[in-house]
């Protein structure tokens, strides 16, 4: 077996969301895959396997410390990148077809920047007054700063709070603990000058994003970069007329990350893209 470590949605070296990708683990049992995931300690670890669907380029199983996921966003981009880096060639140029627990998932792009198509929202609409107040309290946001509060559910039950500026997003101070299945995302526009990025060649973001979720122990955790929330936020922004063309979102600087998410829309839907970098390739593992 071989182990790759990749950085997904990165805006600079070691700036994104880390992922471990295991190649050659066909003989591993589900229990062994879960045990390795827990030992590695990343939010997710994926296992690249031969496809069972003739339309797929590869199959992936996605694990997090508490079990297996049918689909996840940053593991999808990281797995596609690791598969290509190991010599994988897609059946259709510029389009990778991943087989996973939800079926076939399209990933497009070439080189280090890849994108997935945002899944449809399964719940939208405004939060109740009580839900809005609770979400603001949990996220450590002044309720007077909340311009809109909506459900943005595409799997995780995201509650989206739109604030007036990136500075207000960055100033939020979330609570330490929250009930299980608490998923709160903040988004606010950049007005210029709020963030001094280390590398002037990186594109300036139009939106600042933060996302919080509860760990299995009830700790409210901030995610470095979140594919699912960025997908839901993009659909909200386009639907509300707050975004029209392509835009760049920044995420993660409050936890030491420099995430960049590249959002676009075409006739096929909304696409959530990011750069992926190899940190360590092909580390040997005992069978």
N, C-alpha and C positions, 0 to 999 in steps of 0.2 A: 504494500500500500504506500501511497505517496500523499503528502499533505501540503497544500498551498495555503498561504495566508494572503488575503487580498483586502484592499481598502476601497470601500464603495461610497460614491457621492463625495469624493474627496476634492477639496479646493486647494490642496497643497499636501506636502509629504505628511503622512500619518494624520490627515485632517478629516477623514470621513468616518464611516461606520465599519469596523473590522468584521471579517468573516473567515472562518476556516472551511476549506473545501477538501474533502477526502476523495482521492481517486483510487480505483482498484479495490474497493471494499465490498465486492459482491458477496463474499463469503460471510460477512458480518451479520449477526442476528440483529433484530430490532433492539434488543436489550443491550447489546454491545455498542451499537450506534449511540444510544442514549447515554450510556456510561462514558463514552469518549467525549460526547458533547458536554456533559457535566464537568469532566476533568479539564477540558480546554477552557471553559469558563466564559466563552463568548456568548452574546445574546442568541446567536444561531450558528449551527454547523451544518453543512450540507454534504451529501454523499452522491457523487456522480456515478451513474449506472447505465448499462446498455438500455436503449429504449425498447418498450414492448409494442408501441404504436408505430407502424411503418412511416407515418408522417412526421414523427419526432426525430430530432437530431440526437438527443440524449434524454435520459430520465434522471430526475433528482429527487432525493428524499431530504426533507428539511426538518431539523430537530432544534428544539430549544430546551433549556434545562428541565422543564416539566413534562416534555413529551414531544410528539411529532405534529408538525403543521402541514395542512394540505397545500398551502401556498404562502409565500411571504415575498416582500418586494425587494429589499436590498439583497437577500440571499439569491433571488432570481438573477439580478444583474451580475452579482459576484460569481455565481456558478457559471453563467454564460461566458464570462470573461476567462475564467480558469479553464473551461472546456476548450475555448479557442486557443488559449496560450499553450495548452498541451497538444495542440495539433489538430483540433477538431475543425472540420470544414462543413459548413451548413449546406443543406440540399438546395436552398435558394439563396443566392448572393444577397448579402445585406439583411437577411431575415433568419433568425434562429428560432427554431420551434422546440420549446421545452415541454417535456412530459412530467407532470407532477400530480399531486393528489386531487387537484381540481380539473385535471385533463390537460389539454394543450394550451400553452401560453406563448404568445408571440413576443420576441425581443428583437428590436431592430437596431441597426447601427454597425459600425465597423471600428476596429482599433480599440481605444480605451474608453470611448464614450458610447454608452448603450442606453436604450430606453425601453420601457414597457408601456403598454396601453392601459390607461386607468380603467379599472372595472367600474361598472355603473353603481351609483349610490343606491343602497337599498333602504335608506331612510334619510330624509332631509326635512326642512321646515324649522320654524323657530323653537327654541327651548321655552318651557314654561318659566314663569317668574321665579319659581322655586329652584328649578334646574339652573337657571342663569345665575342666581345668587350663589348657589352652592359651587358651581364651576368657578366663578370668580374668586370665591374664598379659597378653594382648594389650590388654585393656580397662583394665589397671592397677588391678585389684580384689584385695583381700585374699581369698584362697580361703575363709577362715573366715567371711566375710560372705555367701557365696553360699548362700542357702536352697534354691534350686532352679535347675536348669540344663536347658533343653529346646530341642529343635528347634521353630521356629515359622516354617515355610516357607510363604509364599503367593506365591512368585515369587522374590524375593531369598532366599538361604539363611540366614535369620536364626538366630542362636544367642542365645537369651534367657537372661539371668541375672537372677534375682529376688533383690534385696538386702533387708535388714531395715528400711531407712529411706531417705527422700529424701536425708538428709544423707550417707549412704554413697554413694548414686548420684552426688551432686555432688562428692564427694571423689575419685572415680576419676581416675586419671592414665594415659591410654592411651599405648601405645608410639607412636613416630613412624612406623614402617613396619610393613607386614604383607603376607603373600602376597595376590595378587589373589583376588577373590571372598571376602574376609573381611568378614562382615557380623555385627556383634555389637550387641545391644541390652541396655540395663540398665533395670530398673524397680524402684521402691521406694515405699512408702507415705509420705505426708505425715502427720506426727504433730502438726503445729502448731508454728509458730515458726521453722521452718528457713529460710523465705524471707520477706522483707519486700517485697511487691510495690509498685511505685511508685504505683499507682492503687488505692485501697481498693474502688472499684466493680467491679473485675475479680473474677470468682468465684475462690474459693480452690480450688486443685487438690487432688485426693485422691491422685494418683500423680505421681511425677517420672520422666521418661523421658530417656534419652540413647541415641543411635544412632551407630555408627561403621561406615564402609565404606572400602575401599581405592580410591584413584583409579587411573586407568590407569598411573600412574607408581609405584604401590605405596606411596603415602603414605596412612596411616590418617587419614581425614578425619571430623570430626564434623558431622553434618547438623543444620541449625537446627531443622527440624520434619519428621517422617517419617511420611507416611501409611501406607506399607506396614507398618512396624514397629508403629505404634499399632494397626493393624487386627489383626495377629497377636497382639500383647500382649493386646488386649481379648478375643479368643477364648480365649486361655490363661487369663486371669483369670476369665472367666465359667465356663469349663469346670472350673477348679479350685475354684470356689466362693469365690474371693477378692473377687469383685465380683458384685453382684446387680442393682441398679438403675443409673440413669444415673450417670456420673462424668465428671470433668474431669481431664485430664492436662496437666502443664506440661512444656515441652521448650525447650531452646535457650539457657538463660541462661549456660552456660559458654562460649558463642561469641557472646555479646552479643545474643541474640534473646530475645523474650518470647512464645514460642509457647503457644497454648492449643488443645487438642483436646477436642471434646465427643463423648462416647461414649454410645450408647444401644442398647437391644435391644428388638425387638418380634417379632411372629410372622413377619415377613419376613426377619429376621436381625439382624446387628450392624451399626450405622451409625456411621461415623466422620465427624464434622462439624468445621467450622471457619469462622471469620469470614474474609472476603476483602475487601480494600480496594483501591481504585484509587489508584495512586501517580501515574501519568501516563497520560493517555488520548489516543489519536488522533494520536500524533506522525507527521508525514508522512515517507515514505521514498521515494526514487527508484524508479521501476518497473524 
